[in-house]
Amino acid sequence: MRDLTTLPKAHLHLHFTGSLRHESLRNIADEIGVRLPDSLTDTDALHFPADQRGWFRFQRHYDAARAVVRSERTMRRIVRQAAEDDAAEGSRRLEIQVDPTSYAPFVGGITPALEIILDEAREASEATGVEVGVIVAASRIRHPLDARTLARLAAQYASDAPGGVVAFGLSNDERAGDTSEFASAFRLARHAGLPGVPHGGELLGPDHIRQVIAHLKPRRLGHGVRAGEDPELLDRLVADGIALEVCPASNVSLGVYNGPSQVPLRQLMAAGADIALGADDPLLFRSRLVDQYEIARRDHKLSDAELADLARSSIRASLASDAAKKTWLAEVDDWISLDP
């Protein structure tokens, strides 16, 4: 079997704080004197039931990790290490998702917070060779007017170049809020040339995916795996070219599926869906990008040729330039052409 760390790929579903290295979290917490929950300091993946209480526990852990991010230095460290980790796993393109609101109080506001992240994304791109784009994401648990504010901010920094804002997202518990109320924020982003990449179709099923499509008009869906429950909807996603950011380890840790073999990866592939495997929150789930490809190989029995197809799909679904995609797709061809 070929080495999956050398398979060229794109990483399109990674959250800013959730990308923190485990040892970095502990080091930063020690430096600033913050005591972390014991469950965040061990090496076991966290698991939560797929209900409101489970999400509350997940959010509490994420918030505990986010509480250590209190300086420009730490924010830059997160971006740089995320790019370094992706480079070590064969990623050519990283699109990292962030809500700058959470870090604004420590650096003078949401604009400086975003500028710090963008500046480090540019420097990390040059240093690691991984193109880093930034997705500004609003939160479903905040007022929709906050999403409009973030959409306007994202529009000011929209750029196809590494270190630019490349898309607009919507994250957090998809059972919260009214999806239609975020439509105006996504419209603002689209007018600035930023495609929508909202979460949908993980904690809720096909009916909510239809709402996301109708109101937010996404280019990609964060997760989207529950589309497998409705073949007609899945066919529509394929026909409309809406890619799915599938995060198998996350699906299991959040209780959506009992085990990785239950994630409908083969079903989605057979339908012709564009799929980009992602790690989501490796800090909590202890599973990075290559681990998702290992799951595809081990639990779904994908051949190297099929894994190469997944990598190609992730590259095509990225928001990189056509020229960059052409280069990376040729590198995937080289990977599969070599003897293992």
Secondary structure, DSSP 8 states (H G I E B T S, - for coil): ---GGGS-EEEEEEETGGG--HHHHHHHHHHHT----HHHHSSS-----SSHHHHHHHHHHHHHHHTT--SHHHHHHHHHHHHHHHHHTTEEEEEEEE-GGGTHHHHTSHHHHHHHHHHHHHHHHHHHS-EEEEEEEEETTS-HHHHHHHHHHHHHTB-SSTTSEEEEEEES-TTSS-GGGGHHHHHHHHHTT--B--EESSSS-HHHHHHHHHHH--SEEEE-GGGGG-HHHHHHHHHHT-EEEE-HHHHHHTTSSSSGGGS-HHHHHHTT--EEE--B-HHHH---HHHHHHHHHHHS---HHHHHHHHHHHHHHS-S-HHHHHHHHHHHHHHHHS--
